[in-house]
Amino acid sequence: MARPVKITADTPCDIGPMLSERYDVELIPLHVTMNGQEYLDGVNITNEMIYDNWEKTGSLPKTSAVSVGEYEEVFQRLTSQGYDVVHISLGSGLSVTHQNAVMAAEEVPGVYVIDSCCLSTGTGLLVCESGERVKKGMDAATIYEEVKALNQKNSASFILDTLAFLHAGGRCSSLAHMGANLMSIKPSIRVLNDQNGGMTVGKKYFGKLKKCIIAYIHDQLDGRTDIVRDRIFITHSGFPAEDIEWMKAEVEKYGPWGEIIITTAGCTISSHCGPGCIGVLFLTK
């Protein structure tokens, strides 16, 4: 008889408490170091703390991966409780988290590690797919094979209000940052699944943020026949509820959707993109 399956994932999957509870996911936190103090993503640090520190000091926190030992402790605890484990990691092109999880799994029988080749709720989409298969009673090896085959089907992208955080983190040039400010450019970022989660600049939008976000949503969804419509994420790094409502209304125009899920990006993602970032993420056929 197959052992029951437990899903684990890195905190930058950004699935939020509702989905964590729905699929009984154990989230393993990355580390965030700010002003010399170490925090755990999703545990004892918030986006508001990061943004407030940025306003006061002009400095950003540093994020670091889960260690091999930390993964091994989680995997050993769960397997000793009688579970097989399917772990969905942050894309290996972005962090050594995947490599560390694989190394830990080599020491713990019954653990299967999937490279999401993505980040944020692009990874979260695979967590949901894994959770749905657990509910159907599939064994860990089957879940691993089926969900791993989806990691090139993620459509993950974001639009940024500001390049200040990317610039401060050394991820865009001073010239690009200055030009974006002067010309009111709101760049979009595309995640490259075939580069295991690497990113590239997509279309550049001009003008007020609301106008740019509406154009971005239109570009992502209009005329698409290849979208898996079971679920779509709107993931943001901090917007008022009234803004989320009109964003959701824009996405609804391109339905029907099984569900539209709103989540807030965690500290690992938000410390790199800053406030005013929003993405529309879904699986393709």
Secondary structure, DSSP 8 states (H G I E B T S, - for coil): ----EEEEEEGGG--HHHHHHHTT-EEE--EEEETTEEEETTTS--HHHHHHHHHHHS---EEE---HHHHHHHHHHHHHTT-EEEEEES-TTT-THHHHHHHHHTTSTTEEEEE-SS-HHHHHHHHHHHHHHHHTT--HHHHHHHHHTTTTSEE-EEE-S-SHHHHHTTSS-HHHHHHHHHTTEEEEEEEEGGGTTEEEEEEEEES-HHHHHHHHHHHHHTT---B-TT-EEEEESS--HHHHHHHHHHHHTT---S-EEEEE--HHHHHHH-SS-EEEEEEB-
